């Protein structure tokens, strides 16, 4: 798709350069042949369409002459018949190229960009580049704009040195969630034999420390800096109210079943392998929470990932970890028992 055309469309023309790049990632191109319909009068779809090439007739179906929209014209800079239900049918009068956006995702991007512009002006002397970097983290795509102002104020910088343990396995529940601003870190855990397993390597924009804050248990891993750097700390109270709540999305058992039947979702059991073998939901597969950081990169970003465990505790952490990585992750309300149905459970 010709990304140079995006700035001409309204309201994309008011986006920052960073947000335009993100908008390009949301765009989907549609090609139409002569006479083909893009949408019909009365449709209530969730798409916003802009005309890249060709011309389209908007027919109200009341006998009046159709409105002809040509690419590059003043009318062509606006979305095609944006009101829902659609008041017109859109019919290609020539071969056309159209760019489509999911309206909810595009509106969220525009809102975040406007909120960020305000924050950067408000806090111009306090490292505005960090604020832009923060919003590139996929996790923050789901943070309500109202929370951004407080987040920018409440993250505080913590200089760190190579070899420094920012958090240590076995320590009591910590007081902070961390994001790496500069530098690299290693996440590791020791098993009962004292052997160290490296779970992940983290870089700028990636977070850690959420497990203990969500589960209210002791730290279950050690994070060691591999280089000098800077991490940004957020208190546990601010983490709960400003970050955890918007990022840990929930799905009801009924909605989970619908998503699974649609073929667009996966059911991930985050219990330990031995627990999974003792009994599991048909069609689920097992990724223990302790291995989720290692395996997250293999999960498909276009699918919905429904997380389950015996209760909601481990699946809450799993949902947060996957959402941080830009995945559509949802916590099953009520835990494992909520999806148990006659004939759906496989006994070991």
QUIKA-V769619 format. One record per helix or strand of 2 or more residues. SS is the DSSP state (alpha for helix, beta for strand). FROM is the first residue (numbers start at 1). TO is the last residue. If there is no record, write none. Layout:
{{SS:FROM:TO} {SS:FROM:TO}}
//
This chain:
{{alpha:3:8} {alpha:12:14} {alpha:17:26} {beta:28:32} {beta:37:39} {beta:47:53} {beta:55:59} {beta:67:70} {alpha:75:77} {beta:89:92} {beta:96:102} {alpha:103:122} {alpha:128:136} {alpha:138:142} {alpha:145:154} {beta:156:160} {beta:165:167} {beta:176:182} {beta:185:190} {beta:196:202} {beta:207:208} {alpha:210:215} {beta:222:225} {beta:229:235} {alpha:236:247} {beta:249:251} {alpha:253:262} {beta:265:269} {alpha:273:278} {beta:279:281} {beta:285:286} {alpha:289:298} {beta:304:308} {alpha:313:324} {beta:328:332} {alpha:336:339} {beta:345:347}}
//
